[in-house]
Structures are given as C-alpha cells and as structure tokens.
Amino acid sequence: MSLLLTVLPGPDTLLVVRSGLRGRRQAIAVGLGTAVAAFGWGLAAAFGVAALLQHSAAAFTAVKFAGAAYLVFLGVRTFWRTRQGQVSAVPTGTEGHHNAWRAARTGLVAGLLNPKTGLFYVAVLPQIIPETETVLPSTLLFATVDAVVVALYFVLLAWFAALLTNWLRRPRTLRFVERTTAVALMTLGIRTALEP
C-alpha cells in the first residue's frame, strides 16, 4: 500500500526530478525531506491530529490552500530563475551542504502541506491494522515503514534523475526543462486549490 501511494506521480515526484537536474545530492535531499514529512503525517495520524482534517473542512481547506500556494511559489521562483539565467547543471558530488539542506526543507514543507497524505492515513490505516492489534504502535509501525519506502524510492528516483544531467548540460535545454517544470508546479498548485 505504501509503495503504491509513493510511486503515484505527484508534486513530490516532480520536485525530486527537478532537483535531480541540479545534482544528485539535492534530489536525494528533497526525497529524504519528503520521507520525513510522510513520517510526520504518520505521527499525526497516530495521535489523532490527521483525523481533524477529515472532520474539519476549515482545517483541510487551510492546509490545502497553504500547499497550493507553496507549489505555485516554487513554480514562480523556478520560472523567475530561468529568466535571470540562474539555471545550470551541477556536477554530481559538488553540491554544497547548504543547498542540500534547502532542498530537504523544500521536500519537507511540500510533504507536510499535502493534506491528502493525512487523509490517506486516516482512511486506509483502519482497514490495514488487525483488530487484535493496538492502534498507536501499529500506526507508528506503518508510518516508519512508509517513511522508509518513500526514502528508498525517492533516493532511487533522484539517482536516475541526476543521470539525466549527462544529456542536459546545454543551458538552453536545462532552461526549457526548468520552465516546463515551473509551469507544471504552478498548474499543480492551482489545481490543488480548485479541487473540492
């Protein structure tokens, strides 16, 4: 179940692939940030916080709009950087720690501002956890497994995405890819905001 949810394309996948064009370390950092966010939603579900999203339209809408705004912000910022000529492929292994931390933060914030992850935990966990098991430990176990699956999948995806830089070294090609990604992020943000 965790693997199925993880491999479905979404904003997190787009962010990892986009970061892979800037270098493997940044892409892995985004993926790990997303994994931490998934674990955070698991903790929220374990302690009942995620259930609030299911029962409170205001809370769900607030998180949804915050997530949509963040995706649009990332898209606009990416597009603006291409206009300023700040797009370049970074040779793998040369990215700075500062950029990796910033990339991890991007993955973390994007993941935490996705209320559908919380709703997934609330909707699916009751069907997975056996009736004979205690809810809290079982939820924490699932959250841990989910975070590990997310981390492994996105590290693998980041590694492959970073390989693309070998074919995308030309600034014009990189600029096109970045602008396409920027438009996709903005579109995802707007669609998220408009979804009921």
NUMIMAR-148350 format. One line per field, with one value per residue (C-alpha): y, x, z; residue number from 1; chain. Coordinates in steps of 0.25 Angstrom, whole numbers. Each point is the difference from the previous one (the first is absolute). Layout:
BEGIN
yy <- (Y,...)
xx <- (X,...)
zz <- (Z,...)
num <- (NUM,...)
cadena <- (A,...)
END
This chain:
BEGIN
yy <- (0,9,-2,2,13,4,-3,7,13,13,13,-8,-8,13,7,-12,-1,15,0,-12,9,9,-11,-14,6,10,-10,-10,11,3,-15,-1,13,-7,-12,7,7,-13,-5,13,-3,-14,6,10,-12,-8,11,4,13,-5,-3,14,2,-10,6,15,6,13,-7,-8,12,8,-11,-2,15,1,-12,6,14,-7,-8,13,7,-11,1,15,0,-11,8,13,-6,-5,15,4,-10,-7,-14,-10,-14,-3,-11,-12,1,14,6,7,-4,13,-3,-14,5,10,-12,-9,12,1,-15,1,12,-5,-13,6,9,-11,-3,-12,-8,2,-4,-13,-4,3,-8,-11,-4,-5,-10,-5,-1,-13,1,-7,10,13,12,9,-10,-5,14,4,-13,3,14,-5,-10,11,10,-11,-3,14,3,-12,3,14,-2,-10,10,11,-8,-3,14,5,-9,9,11,-7,3,13,8,11,12,1,-14,2,13,-7,-11,9,9,-12,-5,14,0,-14,4,13,-9,-10,11,7,-14,-3,13,-2,-15,-2)
xx <- (0,11,8,-13,-2,14,2,-12,5,-3,7,11,4,1,8,10,1,2,11,7,3,8,7,-1,2,-11,-10,3,-2,-14,-4,5,-7,-13,2,1,-13,-6,4,-5,-14,1,3,-12,-9,5,-4,-13,5,-2,-15,-2,2,-11,-10,3,-2,7,12,1,-2,11,10,-4,1,13,5,-5,6,14,-1,-3,11,10,-5,1,14,5,-5,6,13,0,-3,12,9,3,-3,12,3,9,10,-4,7,4,-13,1,-6,-7,-8,-2,-7,-8,-4,-4,-8,-8,-3,-4,-9,-7,-3,-5,-9,-7,-13,-3,12,-7,-13,6,5,-14,-7,9,6,-13,-1,14,2,-5,-11,9,11,1,-2,11,12,-6,-1,14,5,-7,5,14,-2,-6,11,11,-7,-2,15,5,-9,4,15,-1,-8,10,11,-6,-4,14,5,-9,10,10,-9,-6,13,-4,-5,-12,-4,1,-8,-11,-1,0,-11,-9,2,-4,-13,-3,2,-9,-10,0,-1,-12,-7,2,-6,-12,-3,-12)
zz <- (0,4,-13,-9,7,-2,-15,-4,-6,7,5,8,-13,-8,11,0,-15,-1,11,-7,-11,9,7,6,15,-2,-6,11,11,-6,1,14,4,-6,8,13,-4,-2,13,6,-6,6,14,-2,-4,12,10,-7,-6,-14,3,2,-15,-3,10,-2,-13,4,5,-13,-9,8,-2,-15,-3,7,-8,-13,3,3,-13,-8,7,-4,-14,-1,7,-10,-12,5,2,-15,-4,8,-6,13,-5,-1,2,12,-2,9,14,-1,6,13,13,1,-13,5,13,-8,-9,11,6,-13,0,15,-2,-13,7,13,-8,-8,8,-8,6,14,-6,-6,14,6,-11,-2,13,7,-11,1,15,5,11,10,-1,8,-9,4,-1,-13,-6,4,-7,-12,0,1,-11,-9,3,-3,-13,-4,3,-8,-12,-1,2,-12,-8,4,-5,-13,-2,3,-11,-10,2,-9,-11,4,2,-10,7,-11,3,15,-1,-8,10,12,-6,-3,14,5,-8,5,14,-1,-7,11,10,-7,-2,15,4,-9,4,9)
num <- (1,2,3,4,5,6,7,8,9,10,11,12,13,14,15,16,17,18,19,20,21,22,23,24,25,26,27,28,29,30,31,32,33,34,35,36,37,38,39,40,41,42,43,44,45,46,47,48,49,50,51,52,53,54,55,56,57,58,59,60,61,62,63,64,65,66,67,68,69,70,71,72,73,74,75,76,77,78,79,80,81,82,83,84,85,86,87,88,89,90,91,92,93,94,95,96,97,98,99,100,101,102,103,104,105,106,107,108,109,110,111,112,113,114,115,116,117,118,119,120,121,122,123,124,125,126,127,128,129,130,131,132,133,134,135,136,137,138,139,140,141,142,143,144,145,146,147,148,149,150,151,152,153,154,155,156,157,158,159,160,161,162,163,164,165,166,167,168,169,170,171,172,173,174,175,176,177,178,179,180,181,182,183,184,185,186,187,188,189,190,191,192,193,194,195,196)
cadena <- (A,A,A,A,A,A,A,A,A,A,A,A,A,A,A,A,A,A,A,A,A,A,A,A,A,A,A,A,A,A,A,A,A,A,A,A,A,A,A,A,A,A,A,A,A,A,A,A,A,A,A,A,A,A,A,A,A,A,A,A,A,A,A,A,A,A,A,A,A,A,A,A,A,A,A,A,A,A,A,A,A,A,A,A,A,A,A,A,A,A,A,A,A,A,A,A,A,A,A,A,A,A,A,A,A,A,A,A,A,A,A,A,A,A,A,A,A,A,A,A,A,A,A,A,A,A,A,A,A,A,A,A,A,A,A,A,A,A,A,A,A,A,A,A,A,A,A,A,A,A,A,A,A,A,A,A,A,A,A,A,A,A,A,A,A,A,A,A,A,A,A,A,A,A,A,A,A,A,A,A,A,A,A,A,A,A,A,A,A,A,A,A,A,A,A,A)
END
